[in-house]
Amino acid sequence: MKEFDINDVVETKKTHACGGKEWKVIRVGADVKIKCLECGRIVMLPRNKFANSIKKIVEKASNSEE
């Protein structure tokens, strides 16, 4: 299982209807809220379904925002 945090950019196995594959993680909990970087659509998925749909983590968020 891949570890992801808020503000990470991930690539999914399937493309979105707009053609984008990269998503930004907005919220993490029992559900994960993600935003398509191509069209701006926000989607909420159960954590386990989202974890299975990740192909790779494109960009990790910087932790210097403390």
All heavy atoms as TSV, in Angstrom:
chain	resi	resn	atom	element	x	y	z
A	1	MET	N	N	0.847	-1.193	0.000
A	1	MET	CA	C	0.000	0.000	0.000
A	1	MET	C	C	0.883	1.244	0.000
A	1	MET	O	O	1.803	1.364	0.787
A	1	MET	CB	C	-0.892	-0.018	1.242
A	1	MET	CG	C	-1.889	1.094	1.293
A	1	MET	SD	S	-3.043	0.802	2.631
A	1	MET	CE	C	-3.763	2.387	2.747
A	2	LYS	N	N	0.600	2.139	-0.901
A	2	LYS	CA	C	1.387	3.355	-1.017
A	2	LYS	C	C	0.932	4.378	0.025
A	2	LYS	O	O	-0.243	4.514	0.302
A	2	LYS	CB	C	1.237	3.938	-2.419
A	2	LYS	CG	C	1.806	3.030	-3.489
A	2	LYS	CD	C	1.648	3.666	-4.849
A	2	LYS	CE	C	2.306	2.847	-5.914
A	2	LYS	NZ	N	1.625	1.626	-6.224
A	3	GLU	N	N	1.884	5.096	0.583
A	3	GLU	CA	C	1.567	6.126	1.561
A	3	GLU	C	C	1.422	7.467	0.850
A	3	GLU	O	O	2.260	7.848	0.039
A	3	GLU	CB	C	2.681	6.228	2.606
A	3	GLU	CG	C	2.696	5.060	3.557
A	3	GLU	CD	C	1.434	4.951	4.399
A	3	GLU	OE1	O	0.919	5.988	4.850
A	3	GLU	OE2	O	0.963	3.818	4.588
A	4	PHE	N	N	0.349	8.161	1.156
A	4	PHE	CA	C	0.096	9.469	0.555
A	4	PHE	C	C	-0.356	10.426	1.645
A	4	PHE	O	O	-0.913	10.016	2.656
A	4	PHE	CB	C	-0.960	9.368	-0.552
A	4	PHE	CG	C	-2.183	8.595	-0.155
A	4	PHE	CD1	C	-3.237	9.223	0.476
A	4	PHE	CD2	C	-2.271	7.247	-0.405
A	4	PHE	CE1	C	-4.355	8.513	0.855
A	4	PHE	CE2	C	-3.388	6.521	-0.038
A	4	PHE	CZ	C	-4.431	7.162	0.601
A	5	ASP	N	N	-0.053	11.694	1.457
A	5	ASP	CA	C	-0.399	12.736	2.415
A	5	ASP	C	C	-1.128	13.865	1.700
A	5	ASP	O	O	-1.229	13.871	0.468
A	5	ASP	CB	C	0.869	13.286	3.077
A	5	ASP	CG	C	1.574	12.252	3.928
A	5	ASP	OD1	O	0.894	11.551	4.691
A	5	ASP	OD2	O	2.818	12.158	3.825
A	6	ILE	N	N	-1.588	14.827	2.479
A	6	ILE	CA	C	-2.261	16.002	1.922
A	6	ILE	C	C	-1.276	16.764	1.036
A	6	ILE	O	O	-0.095	16.886	1.357
A	6	ILE	CB	C	-2.795	16.910	3.049
A	6	ILE	CG1	C	-3.861	16.147	3.830
A	6	ILE	CG2	C	-3.371	18.200	2.498
A	6	ILE	CD1	C	-4.388	16.882	5.034
A	7	ASN	N	N	-1.751	17.272	-0.083
A	7	ASN	CA	C	-1.019	18.057	-1.082
A	7	ASN	C	C	-0.063	17.226	-1.939
A	7	ASN	O	O	0.693	17.788	-2.725
A	7	ASN	CB	C	-0.265	19.238	-0.456
A	7	ASN	CG	C	-1.216	20.293	0.052
A	7	ASN	OD1	O	-2.285	20.509	-0.519
A	7	ASN	ND2	N	-0.854	20.945	1.137
A	8	ASP	N	N	-0.078	15.907	-1.814
A	8	ASP	CA	C	0.687	15.062	-2.728
A	8	ASP	C	C	-0.019	15.031	-4.078
A	8	ASP	O	O	-1.238	15.129	-4.150
A	8	ASP	CB	C	0.782	13.625	-2.212
A	8	ASP	CG	C	1.748	13.473	-1.057
A	8	ASP	OD1	O	2.447	14.445	-0.728
A	8	ASP	OD2	O	1.794	12.369	-0.490
A	9	VAL	N	N	0.743	14.893	-5.147
A	9	VAL	CA	C	0.184	14.721	-6.489
A	9	VAL	C	C	0.387	13.265	-6.863
A	9	VAL	O	O	1.515	12.759	-6.810
A	9	VAL	CB	C	0.872	15.661	-7.506
A	9	VAL	CG1	C	0.339	15.407	-8.908
A	9	VAL	CG2	C	0.656	17.114	-7.110
A	10	VAL	N	N	-0.721	12.589	-7.209
A	10	VAL	CA	C	-0.661	11.164	-7.544
A	10	VAL	C	C	-1.171	10.930	-8.955
A	10	VAL	O	O	-1.946	11.715	-9.489
A	10	VAL	CB	C	-1.482	10.311	-6.544
A	10	VAL	CG1	C	-0.910	10.423	-5.147
A	10	VAL	CG2	C	-2.938	10.688	-6.562
A	11	GLU	N	N	-0.680	9.856	-9.561
A	11	GLU	CA	C	-1.154	9.441	-10.880
A	11	GLU	C	C	-1.991	8.182	-10.699
A	11	GLU	O	O	-1.578	7.245	-10.016
A	11	GLU	CB	C	0.025	9.154	-11.807
A	11	GLU	CG	C	-0.400	8.803	-13.211
A	11	GLU	CD	C	0.775	8.552	-14.129
A	11	GLU	OE1	O	1.800	9.242	-13.987
A	11	GLU	OE2	O	0.667	7.662	-14.987
A	12	THR	N	N	-3.186	8.168	-11.311
A	12	THR	CA	C	-4.070	7.019	-11.184
A	12	THR	C	C	-3.912	6.080	-12.371
A	12	THR	O	O	-3.394	6.473	-13.418
A	12	THR	CB	C	-5.540	7.470	-11.086
A	12	THR	OG1	O	-5.867	8.290	-12.209
A	12	THR	CG2	C	-5.795	8.247	-9.815
A	13	LYS	N	N	-4.375	4.851	-12.184
A	13	LYS	CA	C	-4.296	3.846	-13.242
A	13	LYS	C	C	-5.219	4.194	-14.401
A	13	LYS	O	O	-4.851	4.038	-15.561
A	13	LYS	CB	C	-4.657	2.474	-12.687
A	13	LYS	CG	C	-3.673	1.954	-11.665
A	13	LYS	CD	C	-4.141	0.653	-11.067
A	13	LYS	CE	C	-3.209	0.214	-9.961
A	13	LYS	NZ	N	-3.711	-0.972	-9.258
A	14	LYS	N	N	-6.422	4.679	-14.084
A	14	LYS	CA	C	-7.390	5.043	-15.117
A	14	LYS	C	C	-7.414	6.555	-15.300
A	14	LYS	O	O	-7.178	7.304	-14.361
A	14	LYS	CB	C	-8.790	4.579	-14.732
A	14	LYS	CG	C	-8.957	3.090	-14.711
A	14	LYS	CD	C	-10.403	2.741	-14.450
A	14	LYS	CE	C	-10.631	1.245	-14.511
A	14	LYS	NZ	N	-12.030	0.900	-14.267
A	15	THR	N	N	-7.736	6.998	-16.498
A	15	THR	CA	C	-7.841	8.431	-16.754
A	15	THR	C	C	-9.219	8.935	-16.348
A	15	THR	O	O	-10.199	8.195	-16.352
A	15	THR	CB	C	-7.624	8.755	-18.249
A	15	THR	OG1	O	-8.592	8.056	-19.012
A	15	THR	CG2	C	-6.242	8.373	-18.697
A	16	HIS	N	N	-9.285	10.203	-16.004
A	16	HIS	CA	C	-10.548	10.869	-15.708
A	16	HIS	C	C	-11.259	11.142	-17.029
A	16	HIS	O	O	-10.659	11.062	-18.094
A	16	HIS	CB	C	-10.250	12.174	-14.961
A	16	HIS	CG	C	-11.444	12.888	-14.452
A	16	HIS	ND1	N	-11.668	14.212	-14.703
A	16	HIS	CD2	C	-12.492	12.467	-13.706
A	16	HIS	CE1	C	-12.797	14.575	-14.123
A	16	HIS	NE2	N	-13.317	13.524	-13.511
A	17	ALA	N	N	-12.527	11.465	-16.985
A	17	ALA	CA	C	-13.301	11.734	-18.205
A	17	ALA	C	C	-12.702	12.876	-19.030
A	17	ALA	O	O	-12.826	12.894	-20.254
A	17	ALA	CB	C	-14.740	12.049	-17.843
A	18	CYS	N	N	-12.028	13.812	-18.370
A	18	CYS	CA	C	-11.412	14.941	-19.077
A	18	CYS	C	C	-10.091	14.552	-19.729
A	18	CYS	O	O	-9.537	15.310	-20.520
A	18	CYS	CB	C	-11.196	16.102	-18.111
A	18	CYS	SG	S	-9.923	15.789	-16.876
A	19	GLY	N	N	-9.559	13.390	-19.378
A	19	GLY	CA	C	-8.296	12.941	-19.951
A	19	GLY	C	C	-7.118	13.064	-19.008
A	19	GLY	O	O	-6.026	12.609	-19.311
A	20	GLY	N	N	-7.333	13.674	-17.843
A	20	GLY	CA	C	-6.247	13.850	-16.875
A	20	GLY	C	C	-6.022	12.599	-16.041
A	20	GLY	O	O	-6.944	11.854	-15.761
A	21	LYS	N	N	-4.762	12.378	-15.641
A	21	LYS	CA	C	-4.421	11.243	-14.784
A	21	LYS	C	C	-3.810	11.688	-13.469
A	21	LYS	O	O	-3.581	10.874	-12.594
A	21	LYS	CB	C	-3.422	10.319	-15.493
A	21	LYS	CG	C	-3.987	9.546	-16.646
A	21	LYS	CD	C	-2.969	8.603	-17.219
A	21	LYS	CE	C	-3.172	7.243	-16.605
A	21	LYS	NZ	N	-2.363	6.201	-17.249
A	22	GLU	N	N	-3.532	12.975	-13.328
A	22	GLU	CA	C	-2.886	13.466	-12.118
A	22	GLU	C	C	-3.894	14.157	-11.212
A	22	GLU	O	O	-4.718	14.954	-11.659
A	22	GLU	CB	C	-1.735	14.411	-12.465
A	22	GLU	CG	C	-0.594	13.689	-13.140
A	22	GLU	CD	C	0.626	14.555	-13.322
A	22	GLU	OE1	O	0.561	15.769	-13.045
A	22	GLU	OE2	O	1.658	14.009	-13.751
A	23	TRP	N	N	-3.828	13.819	-9.925
A	23	TRP	CA	C	-4.756	14.322	-8.926
A	23	TRP	C	C	-3.974	14.852	-7.734
A	23	TRP	O	O	-2.921	14.338	-7.387
A	23	TRP	CB	C	-5.667	13.203	-8.441
A	23	TRP	CG	C	-6.513	12.584	-9.517
A	23	TRP	CD1	C	-6.133	11.666	-10.451
A	23	TRP	CD2	C	-7.884	12.848	-9.772
A	23	TRP	NE1	N	-7.183	11.338	-11.254
A	23	TRP	CE2	C	-8.279	12.042	-10.857
A	23	TRP	CE3	C	-8.833	13.673	-9.175
A	23	TRP	CZ2	C	-9.566	12.051	-11.362
A	23	TRP	CZ3	C	-10.122	13.675	-9.675
A	23	TRP	CH2	C	-10.478	12.878	-10.758
A	24	LYS	N	N	-4.514	15.883	-7.074
A	24	LYS	CA	C	-3.918	16.420	-5.861
A	24	LYS	C	C	-4.772	15.970	-4.681
A	24	LYS	O	O	-5.996	16.104	-4.709
A	24	LYS	CB	C	-3.874	17.947	-5.920
A	24	LYS	CG	C	-3.203	18.581	-4.739
A	24	LYS	CD	C	-3.061	20.066	-4.933
A	24	LYS	CE	C	-2.269	20.673	-3.801
A	24	LYS	NZ	N	-2.045	22.105	-4.027
A	25	VAL	N	N	-4.134	15.437	-3.645
A	25	VAL	CA	C	-4.844	14.973	-2.456
A	25	VAL	C	C	-5.176	16.189	-1.595
A	25	VAL	O	O	-4.286	16.940	-1.200
A	25	VAL	CB	C	-3.985	13.963	-1.661
A	25	VAL	CG1	C	-4.713	13.509	-0.412
A	25	VAL	CG2	C	-3.627	12.774	-2.532
A	26	ILE	N	N	-6.477	16.382	-1.338
A	26	ILE	CA	C	-6.936	17.536	-0.572
A	26	ILE	C	C	-7.224	17.172	0.881
A	26	ILE	O	O	-6.949	17.945	1.789
A	26	ILE	CB	C	-8.205	18.134	-1.216
A	26	ILE	CG1	C	-7.896	18.628	-2.611
A	26	ILE	CG2	C	-8.768	19.248	-0.363
A	26	ILE	CD1	C	-9.112	19.088	-3.370
A	27	ARG	N	N	-7.798	15.998	1.112
A	27	ARG	CA	C	-8.202	15.581	2.452
A	27	ARG	C	C	-7.945	14.091	2.605
A	27	ARG	O	O	-8.167	13.315	1.684
A	27	ARG	CB	C	-9.691	15.853	2.642
A	27	ARG	CG	C	-10.242	15.455	3.972
A	27	ARG	CD	C	-11.744	15.759	4.015
A	27	ARG	NE	N	-12.337	15.280	5.234
A	27	ARG	CZ	C	-12.825	14.061	5.406
A	27	ARG	NH1	N	-12.777	13.186	4.429
A	27	ARG	NH2	N	-13.364	13.709	6.547
A	28	VAL	N	N	-7.455	13.693	3.789
A	28	VAL	CA	C	-7.190	12.285	4.066
A	28	VAL	C	C	-7.876	11.913	5.373
A	28	VAL	O	O	-7.759	12.611	6.362
A	28	VAL	CB	C	-5.673	12.010	4.176
A	28	VAL	CG1	C	-5.409	10.575	4.546
A	28	VAL	CG2	C	-4.973	12.365	2.886
A	29	GLY	N	N	-8.594	10.818	5.351
A	29	GLY	CA	C	-9.276	10.281	6.527
A	29	GLY	C	C	-9.802	8.919	6.151
A	29	GLY	O	O	-9.159	8.178	5.422
A	30	ALA	N	N	-11.009	8.584	6.617
A	30	ALA	CA	C	-11.644	7.347	6.178
A	30	ALA	C	C	-11.930	7.440	4.681
A	30	ALA	O	O	-11.874	6.451	3.965
A	30	ALA	CB	C	-12.931	7.110	6.948
A	31	ASP	N	N	-12.234	8.648	4.220
A	31	ASP	CA	C	-12.396	8.949	2.803
A	31	ASP	C	C	-11.255	9.852	2.369
A	31	ASP	O	O	-10.669	10.554	3.179
A	31	ASP	CB	C	-13.724	9.666	2.542
A	31	ASP	CG	C	-14.924	8.801	2.849
A	31	ASP	OD1	O	-14.853	7.592	2.579
A	31	ASP	OD2	O	-15.922	9.334	3.344
A	32	VAL	N	N	-10.964	9.837	1.087
A	32	VAL	CA	C	-9.910	10.687	0.525
A	32	VAL	C	C	-10.552	11.615	-0.492
A	32	VAL	O	O	-11.276	11.169	-1.377
A	32	VAL	CB	C	-8.806	9.843	-0.142
A	32	VAL	CG1	C	-7.752	10.728	-0.757
A	32	VAL	CG2	C	-8.185	8.897	0.864
A	33	LYS	N	N	-10.287	12.908	-0.358
A	33	LYS	CA	C	-10.798	13.892	-1.315
A	33	LYS	C	C	-9.652	14.287	-2.226
A	33	LYS	O	O	-8.561	14.646	-1.746
A	33	LYS	CB	C	-11.343	15.119	-0.587
A	33	LYS	CG	C	-12.089	16.075	-1.491
A	33	LYS	CD	C	-12.579	17.302	-0.737
A	33	LYS	CE	C	-13.883	17.021	-0.068
A	33	LYS	NZ	N	-14.504	18.246	0.477
A	34	ILE	N	N	-9.893	14.184	-3.541
A	34	ILE	CA	C	-8.852	14.496	-4.518
A	34	ILE	C	C	-9.392	15.487	-5.550
A	34	ILE	O	O	-10.600	15.561	-5.775
A	34	ILE	CB	C	-8.330	13.218	-5.215
A	34	ILE	CG1	C	-9.487	12.416	-5.825
A	34	ILE	CG2	C	-7.538	12.370	-4.262
A	34	ILE	CD1	C	-9.063	11.185	-6.596
A	35	LYS	N	N	-8.479	16.231	-6.154
A	35	LYS	CA	C	-8.841	17.233	-7.157
A	35	LYS	C	C	-8.083	16.949	-8.441
A	35	LYS	O	O	-6.856	16.798	-8.423
A	35	LYS	CB	C	-8.490	18.631	-6.651
A	35	LYS	CG	C	-8.825	19.742	-7.604
A	35	LYS	CD	C	-8.482	21.091	-7.015
A	35	LYS	CE	C	-8.865	22.204	-7.950
A	35	LYS	NZ	N	-8.541	23.509	-7.378
A	36	CYS	N	N	-8.810	16.859	-9.565
A	36	CYS	CA	C	-8.192	16.637	-10.861
A	36	CYS	C	C	-7.397	17.884	-11.246
A	36	CYS	O	O	-7.930	18.998	-11.199
A	36	CYS	CB	C	-9.263	16.328	-11.908
A	36	CYS	SG	S	-8.598	16.069	-13.570
A	37	LEU	N	N	-6.149	17.710	-11.623
A	37	LEU	CA	C	-5.319	18.848	-12.000
A	37	LEU	C	C	-5.592	19.321	-13.420
A	37	LEU	O	O	-5.150	20.395	-13.811
A	37	LEU	CB	C	-3.839	18.498	-11.828
A	37	LEU	CG	C	-3.410	18.232	-10.382
A	37	LEU	CD1	C	-1.929	17.874	-10.338
A	37	LEU	CD2	C	-3.699	19.420	-9.495
A	38	GLU	N	N	-6.334	18.543	-14.198
A	38	GLU	CA	C	-6.664	18.914	-15.575
A	38	GLU	C	C	-7.898	19.817	-15.611
A	38	GLU	O	O	-7.882	20.874	-16.214
A	38	GLU	CB	C	-6.898	17.645	-16.396
A	38	GLU	CG	C	-7.055	17.875	-17.876
A	38	GLU	CD	C	-5.732	18.173	-18.565
A	38	GLU	OE1	O	-4.676	17.775	-18.059
A	38	GLU	OE2	O	-5.767	18.811	-19.627
A	39	CYS	N	N	-8.995	19.389	-14.953
A	39	CYS	CA	C	-10.265	20.123	-15.062
A	39	CYS	C	C	-10.725	20.759	-13.750
A	39	CYS	O	O	-11.647	21.574	-13.754
A	39	CYS	CB	C	-11.366	19.208	-15.593
A	39	CYS	SG	S	-11.841	17.883	-14.469
A	40	GLY	N	N	-10.119	20.372	-12.619
A	40	GLY	CA	C	-10.479	20.975	-11.344
A	40	GLY	C	C	-11.610	20.280	-10.604
A	40	GLY	O	O	-12.010	20.731	-9.530
A	41	ARG	N	N	-12.127	19.178	-11.140
A	41	ARG	CA	C	-13.213	18.440	-10.485
A	41	ARG	C	C	-12.714	17.836	-9.183
A	41	ARG	O	O	-11.611	17.330	-9.110
A	41	ARG	CB	C	-13.716	17.340	-11.411
A	41	ARG	CG	C	-14.695	16.375	-10.823
A	41	ARG	CD	C	-16.065	16.924	-10.733
A	41	ARG	NE	N	-16.556	17.280	-12.059
A	41	ARG	CZ	C	-17.822	17.328	-12.366
A	41	ARG	NH1	N	-18.728	17.044	-11.482
A	41	ARG	NH2	N	-18.194	17.687	-13.560
A	42	ILE	N	N	-13.548	17.894	-8.135
A	42	ILE	CA	C	-13.205	17.316	-6.840
A	42	ILE	C	C	-14.025	16.055	-6.636
A	42	ILE	O	O	-15.238	16.050	-6.846
A	42	ILE	CB	C	-13.442	18.328	-5.708
A	42	ILE	CG1	C	-12.491	19.515	-5.872
A	42	ILE	CG2	C	-13.253	17.660	-4.350
A	42	ILE	CD1	C	-12.706	20.630	-4.877
A	43	VAL	N	N	-13.360	14.961	-6.237
A	43	VAL	CA	C	-13.992	13.664	-6.054
A	43	VAL	C	C	-13.615	13.141	-4.677
A	43	VAL	O	O	-12.491	13.339	-4.211
A	43	VAL	CB	C	-13.505	12.669	-7.130
A	43	VAL	CG1	C	-14.123	11.308	-6.937
A	43	VAL	CG2	C	-13.805	13.193	-8.518
A	44	MET	N	N	-14.574	12.464	-4.027
A	44	MET	CA	C	-14.309	11.843	-2.736
A	44	MET	C	C	-14.473	10.336	-2.866
A	44	MET	O	O	-15.479	9.861	-3.386
A	44	MET	CB	C	-15.278	12.393	-1.697
A	44	MET	CG	C	-14.807	12.310	-0.310
A	44	MET	SD	S	-15.797	13.416	0.693
A	44	MET	CE	C	-14.953	13.264	2.214
A	45	LEU	N	N	-13.451	9.576	-2.441
A	45	LEU	CA	C	-13.444	8.122	-2.562
A	45	LEU	C	C	-13.129	7.488	-1.209
A	45	LEU	O	O	-12.413	8.089	-0.406
A	45	LEU	CB	C	-12.358	7.670	-3.546
A	45	LEU	CG	C	-12.480	8.097	-4.995
A	45	LEU	CD1	C	-11.185	7.797	-5.720
A	45	LEU	CD2	C	-13.621	7.379	-5.651
A	46	PRO	N	N	-13.620	6.259	-0.982
A	46	PRO	CA	C	-13.163	5.522	0.203
A	46	PRO	C	C	-11.652	5.307	0.122
A	46	PRO	O	O	-11.103	5.122	-0.963
A	46	PRO	CB	C	-13.908	4.191	0.118
A	46	PRO	CG	C	-15.056	4.443	-0.796
A	46	PRO	CD	C	-14.621	5.519	-1.740
A	47	ARG	N	N	-10.994	5.342	1.264
A	47	ARG	CA	C	-9.530	5.270	1.303
A	47	ARG	C	C	-8.984	4.017	0.618
A	47	ARG	O	O	-8.019	4.085	-0.136
A	47	ARG	CB	C	-9.062	5.325	2.750
A	47	ARG	CG	C	-7.578	5.443	2.898
A	47	ARG	CD	C	-7.177	5.433	4.373
A	47	ARG	NE	N	-5.762	5.686	4.483
A	47	ARG	CZ	C	-5.234	6.775	5.015
A	47	ARG	NH1	N	-6.018	7.705	5.489
A	47	ARG	NH2	N	-3.940	6.932	5.075
A	48	ASN	N	N	-9.587	2.842	0.864
A	48	ASN	CA	C	-9.053	1.613	0.268
A	48	ASN	C	C	-9.227	1.583	-1.249
A	48	ASN	O	O	-8.360	1.107	-1.962
A	48	ASN	CB	C	-9.674	0.369	0.918
A	48	ASN	CG	C	-11.174	0.322	0.771
A	48	ASN	OD1	O	-11.796	1.257	0.286
A	48	ASN	ND2	N	-11.765	-0.769	1.215
A	49	LYS	N	N	-10.321	2.121	-1.763
A	49	LYS	CA	C	-10.525	2.173	-3.219
A	49	LYS	C	C	-9.507	3.126	-3.866
A	49	LYS	O	O	-8.942	2.827	-4.920
A	49	LYS	CB	C	-11.944	2.618	-3.541
A	49	LYS	CG	C	-12.260	2.589	-5.011
A	49	LYS	CD	C	-13.710	2.894	-5.291
A	49	LYS	CE	C	-13.982	2.804	-6.777
A	49	LYS	NZ	N	-15.375	3.062	-7.096
A	50	PHE	N	N	-9.272	4.256	-3.213
A	50	PHE	CA	C	-8.295	5.216	-3.731
A	50	PHE	C	C	-6.885	4.623	-3.704
A	50	PHE	O	O	-6.130	4.761	-4.662
A	50	PHE	CB	C	-8.339	6.511	-2.919
A	50	PHE	CG	C	-7.279	7.504	-3.314
A	50	PHE	CD1	C	-7.327	8.135	-4.537
A	50	PHE	CD2	C	-6.223	7.782	-2.470
A	50	PHE	CE1	C	-6.344	9.038	-4.918
A	50	PHE	CE2	C	-5.238	8.678	-2.835
A	50	PHE	CZ	C	-5.308	9.309	-4.056
A	51	ALA	N	N	-6.532	3.934	-2.606
A	51	ALA	CA	C	-5.191	3.344	-2.488
A	51	ALA	C	C	-4.949	2.315	-3.591
A	51	ALA	O	O	-3.836	2.205	-4.109
A	51	ALA	CB	C	-5.019	2.704	-1.118
A	52	ASN	N	N	-5.985	1.587	-3.982
A	52	ASN	CA	C	-5.840	0.597	-5.054
A	52	ASN	C	C	-5.770	1.231	-6.435
A	52	ASN	O	O	-5.287	0.606	-7.373
A	52	ASN	CB	C	-6.994	-0.406	-5.010
A	52	ASN	CG	C	-6.907	-1.314	-3.814
A	52	ASN	OD1	O	-5.837	-1.556	-3.298
A	52	ASN	ND2	N	-8.050	-1.795	-3.359
A	53	SER	N	N	-6.262	2.461	-6.581
A	53	SER	CA	C	-6.281	3.102	-7.894
A	53	SER	C	C	-5.018	3.919	-8.190
A	53	SER	O	O	-4.851	4.413	-9.296
A	53	SER	CB	C	-7.512	4.004	-8.024
A	53	SER	OG	O	-7.394	5.134	-7.186
A	54	ILE	N	N	-4.130	4.055	-7.213
A	54	ILE	CA	C	-2.903	4.839	-7.411
A	54	ILE	C	C	-1.889	4.037	-8.219
A	54	ILE	O	O	-1.612	2.890	-7.918
A	54	ILE	CB	C	-2.263	5.221	-6.066
A	54	ILE	CG1	C	-3.158	6.187	-5.304
A	54	ILE	CG2	C	-0.895	5.851	-6.283
A	54	ILE	CD1	C	-2.618	6.527	-3.939
A	55	LYS	N	N	-1.352	4.663	-9.256
A	55	LYS	CA	C	-0.265	4.058	-10.037
A	55	LYS	C	C	1.079	4.444	-9.425
A	55	LYS	O	O	1.936	3.606	-9.205
A	55	LYS	CB	C	-0.349	4.533	-11.483
A	55	LYS	CG	C	0.607	3.870	-12.426
A	55	LYS	CD	C	0.337	4.301	-13.850
A	55	LYS	CE	C	1.219	3.580	-14.829
A	55	LYS	NZ	N	0.932	4.015	-16.204
A	56	LYS	N	N	1.248	5.741	-9.163
A	56	LYS	CA	C	2.484	6.214	-8.522
A	56	LYS	C	C	2.254	7.587	-7.914
A	56	LYS	O	O	1.298	8.285	-8.262
A	56	LYS	CB	C	3.643	6.275	-9.515
A	56	LYS	CG	C	3.460	7.302	-10.615
A	56	LYS	CD	C	4.656	7.313	-11.562
A	56	LYS	CE	C	4.432	8.311	-12.684
A	56	LYS	NZ	N	5.564	8.362	-13.598
A	57	ILE	N	N	3.140	7.958	-7.014
A	57	ILE	CA	C	3.108	9.292	-6.422
A	57	ILE	C	C	4.072	10.151	-7.232
A	57	ILE	O	O	5.267	9.878	-7.284
A	57	ILE	CB	C	3.497	9.254	-4.940
A	57	ILE	CG1	C	2.475	8.425	-4.171
A	57	ILE	CG2	C	3.592	10.652	-4.375
A	57	ILE	CD1	C	2.804	8.195	-2.720
A	58	VAL	N	N	3.521	11.158	-7.900
A	58	VAL	CA	C	4.312	12.000	-8.800
A	58	VAL	C	C	5.146	13.004	-8.005
A	58	VAL	O	O	6.322	13.210	-8.292
A	58	VAL	CB	C	3.387	12.747	-9.795
A	58	VAL	CG1	C	4.178	13.683	-10.672
A	58	VAL	CG2	C	2.592	11.762	-10.619
A	59	GLU	N	N	4.521	13.637	-7.013
A	59	GLU	CA	C	5.197	14.685	-6.265
A	59	GLU	C	C	4.758	14.640	-4.813
A	59	GLU	O	O	3.567	14.655	-4.518
A	59	GLU	CB	C	4.824	16.046	-6.874
A	59	GLU	CG	C	5.417	17.248	-6.195
A	59	GLU	CD	C	4.948	18.546	-6.853
A	59	GLU	OE1	O	4.748	18.571	-8.067
A	59	GLU	OE2	O	4.778	19.512	-6.099
A	60	LYS	N	N	5.719	14.548	-3.911
A	60	LYS	CA	C	5.425	14.575	-2.487
A	60	LYS	C	C	5.323	16.019	-2.029
A	60	LYS	O	O	6.045	16.884	-2.506
A	60	LYS	CB	C	6.523	13.875	-1.679
A	60	LYS	CG	C	6.582	12.384	-1.830
A	60	LYS	CD	C	5.394	11.670	-1.261
A	60	LYS	CE	C	5.468	11.614	0.264
A	60	LYS	NZ	N	4.307	10.939	0.851
A	61	ALA	N	N	4.419	16.280	-1.076
A	61	ALA	CA	C	4.267	17.624	-0.524
A	61	ALA	C	C	5.461	17.942	0.357
A	61	ALA	O	O	6.011	17.070	1.028
A	61	ALA	CB	C	2.981	17.717	0.276
A	62	SER	N	N	5.857	19.192	0.384
A	62	SER	CA	C	6.956	19.596	1.254
A	62	SER	C	C	6.411	19.770	2.661
A	62	SER	O	O	5.310	20.245	2.876
A	62	SER	CB	C	7.585	20.904	0.769
A	62	SER	OG	O	6.638	21.944	0.797
A	63	ASN	N	N	7.188	19.378	3.655
A	63	ASN	CA	C	6.763	19.465	5.045
A	63	ASN	C	C	7.212	20.756	5.713
A	63	ASN	O	O	7.163	20.888	6.917
A	63	ASN	CB	C	7.308	18.271	5.852
A	63	ASN	CG	C	6.668	16.974	5.384
A	63	ASN	OD1	O	5.540	16.968	4.920
A	63	ASN	ND2	N	7.402	15.895	5.521
A	64	SER	N	N	7.657	21.732	4.946
A	64	SER	CA	C	8.163	22.986	5.506
A	64	SER	C	C	7.069	24.007	5.744
A	64	SER	O	O	7.342	25.140	6.072
A	64	SER	CB	C	9.202	23.579	4.550
A	64	SER	OG	O	8.601	23.893	3.306
A	65	GLU	N	N	5.800	23.589	5.651
A	65	GLU	CA	C	4.677	24.527	5.834
A	65	GLU	C	C	4.218	24.587	7.280
A	65	GLU	O	O	3.125	24.993	7.575
A	65	GLU	CB	C	3.506	24.098	4.947
A	65	GLU	CG	C	3.830	24.125	3.479
A	65	GLU	CD	C	2.684	23.580	2.644
A	65	GLU	OE1	O	1.578	23.412	3.181
A	65	GLU	OE2	O	2.911	23.322	1.458
A	66	GLU	N	N	5.052	24.179	8.238
A	66	GLU	CA	C	4.658	24.117	9.643
A	66	GLU	C	C	4.695	25.454	10.292
A	66	GLU	O	O	5.361	26.318	10.178
A	66	GLU	CB	C	5.550	23.150	10.402
A	66	GLU	CG	C	5.408	21.751	9.870
A	66	GLU	CD	C	6.389	20.791	10.507
A	66	GLU	OE1	O	7.167	21.222	11.395
A	66	GLU	OE2	O	6.391	19.630	10.138
